[in-house]
Amino acid sequence: MALDAVVGEIREKATQEAEAIRRAGKAESDAILAEAKQQADEIKIAADEDANRQTEYILRQEHAAANLAVKREILNAQKEKLDEVYAAALERVAALPDDFHAKAVRELCKRSAAELGGGVIYCNERDTPAVEDALSSLKTLSGFTLAGTVDILGGIIAESRDGGMQLDYSYSTFLAEVWESGLKDASEILFQ
């Protein structure tokens, strides 16, 4: 029996040691799992934060792009409206009575004579009689001749004898100058 007692005691110790090893292994396994879970949670939190940052960045970019597209559409619509107003202004100037055009051409011829002294004058076909009348009736224009017609809305283009200097007194040029100087004011009036 003494042998059975020793064997029982050894078995008991082995069982206790095995149980202690199992408990230690379970504790170590639990600690490893807890650490792995903590790391997984940290990775998940970091990934969520990164995804949120990227989402916010993308939303900001899309919002900015949408605002830019809207502004571009508004500017295009405004430019189209301004172009319509400019074209309407040109039409209204062209539709002014013939006596207005005759007076304007006469004054522009005088202005050219004061600046150039002599040379050639070009005008549109409608204003040819007015230019011819000015050339024949004004002494200050004795150094000028009518060189022909050009495709302008109205007014004249005068050129020095040697062709070195040209004065563009066409209505389109005057309107473009007025348009450029008043564009800001016109935009504010039209688009407030």
HUGI-V502474 format. One record per run of one state. SS is the DSSP state (H for helix, E for strand, C for the rest). FROM is the first residue (numbers start at 0). LEN is the number of residues. If there is no record, write none. Layout:
SS/FROM/LEN, SS/FROM/LEN
//
This chain:
C/0/1, H/1/93, C/94/3, H/97/19, C/116/2, E/118/5, C/123/4, H/127/10, C/137/1, H/138/3, C/141/2, E/143/6, C/149/5, E/154/6, C/160/5, E/165/5, H/170/20, C/190/2
//
